[in-house]
Amino acid sequence: MAEPFDTLMQVQSHDTTLDQLRHRAETLPERGELAGVRQQLAALAVATAEVQAAVDDLAGRQQMLEDQIAASARRRHEIEERMRSGQVSASRDLLAMDQEAQHLGARQAQLEEEEILLLEEEEPLDTQLEERLEEARGLAEDATRLEAAITEAEAEIRSLITAEEGVRAELAVGLPPDLADRYEVLRSHLGGVGAARLVGDRCDGCHLTLSSVEIERIRQLPPEEFATCAQCDRILVH
């Protein structure tokens, strides 16, 4: 009756390997790297949005200045055209028109100076925005590379899991139903290890030493009856 218990330990070995493979799939180092890259991308997106908002605000103010400059230029042109046309002959009116034209010219020059200041203010923001966009492109490439690495690693691990499950299933068929059922219950409650070998007077599952009385009791069990560890309740194979 040693055969079912030897088979049980082989099943346990494959179950342990399967647990390790699944853990490996869940804890691929690329997953942590990818999470870090995505966090950087999220933070960068917020920072980039702030810079973009500042650029958009400056662009809006610049457009307002350009509209005012254009309006002043049109009005000044209209006045100067009327003055040249000869339609206005009174010196008093001509003086008033000339003063308005000069005022509009001065106003246009002031607006153009303000526009230059806005452009100077916008220049470093444009540079900063381009740098952040370039950084985002680099991070996006890193994310794509890591995702591909994860997909490849997962495919490899899935292949190993499938092979292990096939061998495990063939072995499990040979287990007595009561032994198999007890093993599955224990495995689900004891961290994946439902059976362990008795090495000398020590359980290889919980690594605790059994009393001499317990060892003697186990030795006196009928060959077809499985023993359990008094410390952890795992099936003991001896």
Beta strands, then each sheet from edge to edge (+ up, - down):
strand 1: 195-199
strand 2: 202-203
strand 3: 227-228
strand 4: 235-237
sheet 1: 2+ 1- 4- 3+
end
